[in-house]
Amino acid sequence: MEELLERLKKGLDNSQLMLMKNEEEGLACSFIKYGMVQDNFLVKDEYVVQALKQTGINGVVEGNTFERLRNNYGWFSLRVKSRKLLKELE
């Protein structure tokens, strides 16, 4: 999961917009800057998928929402990790 969170962080740092699309295997995330896709990958971790779905409207994270996610990524990452740990401890 650490590699996935690092890739998300890198995508947020190097783009201006994130698009998400539900797939059978997980959630496809595309990071876009100046109309060009900078990175595209599939998120399979259910905790990360759930947290990402809560951030965007209709699969789009842009503007103030994107900036908030990018600037508060540490909290986003902590929330995902703590939810996963809590589930493991139950």
C-alpha positions in Angstrom: 0.0 0.0 0.0 2.9 2.4 0.6 3.9 2.3 -3.0 0.4 3.1 -4.1 0.2 6.0 -1.7 3.6 7.3 -3.0 2.3 7.0 -6.6 -0.8 9.0 -5.7 1.3 11.7 -4.0 3.6 11.9 -7.0 0.5 12.1 -9.4 -1.0 14.9 -7.3 2.3 16.8 -7.2 2.8 16.6 -11.0 -0.8 17.4 -12.2 -3.7 19.7 -12.1 -6.7 17.4 -12.3 -7.5 13.8 -11.3 -10.1 11.7 -13.1 -11.4 8.4 -11.6 -13.4 5.7 -13.3 -14.8 2.5 -11.7 -13.5 -0.7 -13.2 -14.2 -4.3 -12.3 -10.8 -4.7 -10.7 -10.7 -1.4 -8.9 -10.6 2.4 -9.5 -8.7 3.8 -12.6 -7.0 7.1 -11.7 -5.7 9.5 -14.4 -3.6 12.5 -13.5 -3.8 15.3 -16.1 -1.7 18.4 -16.6 -2.4 20.9 -19.4 -4.7 18.4 -21.1 -2.1 15.6 -21.2 -2.3 12.5 -19.1 0.8 12.4 -16.8 0.1 9.1 -15.1 -2.7 6.5 -15.2 -3.0 3.4 -13.0 -5.5 1.1 -11.3 -6.1 1.3 -7.5 -7.1 -2.1 -6.1 -6.9 -1.4 -2.4 -10.4 -1.1 -1.1 -9.5 1.5 1.6 -7.8 3.8 -0.9 -10.6 3.4 -3.4 -13.2 4.3 -0.7 -11.2 7.4 0.4 -10.7 8.6 -3.2 -14.3 8.2 -4.0 -15.2 10.6 -1.2 -12.9 13.3 -2.5 -14.3 13.8 -6.0 -17.6 14.6 -7.5 -18.7 12.2 -10.3 -15.1 10.9 -10.6 -13.5 14.4 -11.1 -11.1 16.0 -8.6 -10.3 19.6 -9.7 -9.9 23.2 -8.6 -10.1 23.8 -4.8 -10.9 20.1 -4.1 -7.7 19.0 -5.9 -5.6 21.6 -4.1 -7.1 20.6 -0.8 -6.3 17.0 -1.5 -2.7 17.8 -2.6 -2.0 20.1 0.3 -3.5 17.8 2.9 -2.3 14.6 1.5 -0.6 13.6 4.7 -4.0 13.6 6.4 -5.5 11.6 3.5 -2.8 9.0 3.8 -3.1 8.8 7.6 -6.8 8.3 7.3 -6.4 5.4 4.8 -3.7 3.8 6.9 -5.7 4.1 10.2 -8.8 2.7 8.7 -6.9 -0.3 7.4 -5.2 -0.8 10.7 -8.5 -0.6 12.6 -10.0 -3.2 10.3 -7.0 -5.5 10.9 -7.3 -5.1 14.7 -11.0 -6.0 14.8 
